Amino acid sequence: GAVVSQHPSRVICKSGTSVKIECRSLDFQATTMFWYRQFPKQSLMLMATSNEGSKATYEQGVEKDKFLINHASLTLSTLTVTSAHPEDSSFYICSARYGGANNEQFFGPGTRLTVL
Amino acid sequence: AQSVTQPDIHITVSEGASLELRCNYSYGATPYLFWYVQSPGQGLQLLLKYFSGDTLVQGIKGFEAEFKRSQSSFNLRKPSVHWSDAAEYFCAVGAGDDKIIFGKGTRLHILP
């Protein structure tokens, strides 16, 4: 299957700082990328959907000014957690898809964010 | 709204034994249904999916799942588990738009 990478795999930061997480599709062009958040022993919760070259669509309750998503190319999307706080500590997972909703989403390995 | 219920948080089976992981969904129309596996340090991997047609779906790694509309279920089965099957398993439902709704997962433990 197609490969999606995330960088970094783990990040620890101080409260108030901003953190950028990259999601790359390594061997295919991702027309759509998704960002999920997973709390311990919980399900993946969709945060936002981004299509290359357009603004991301955020799920209800997700602050778009706090979680900035950029999908500037067909192989790269970034999630920036601005002014991070301890409650933002979580496991962030991206997925990428080529084409329409019937096509498979390929998931990255996730990024563990810890805000001190 | 769509929802997915995985009633078992943990399941423990002996290596070589059969496995069934339960999944119930809530959705008004015919859903797209998925099973994913998540291993530590690995991304979610798609085991199988159901969009239409034959209600018994074969997936990778010897897994299968059966869509039962009358029971709103999509249970995952494997006739003989291996130690390497120990992982977190997620059932998910898609509504034909971009969204996939995940269940809370079932952690599978394998006894030697």
Interface residues (C-beta under 8 A of the other chain):
Chain A: G1 V4 S9 T32 F34 K41 Q42 S43 L44 M45 L46 T49 I93 S95 A101 N102 E104 Q105 F106 F107 G108 P109 G110
Chain B: V4 I9 Y32 Y36 G41 Q42 G43 L44 Q45 L46 K49 F51 F90 G94 G96 D97 D98 K99 I100 I101 F102 G103 K104 G105
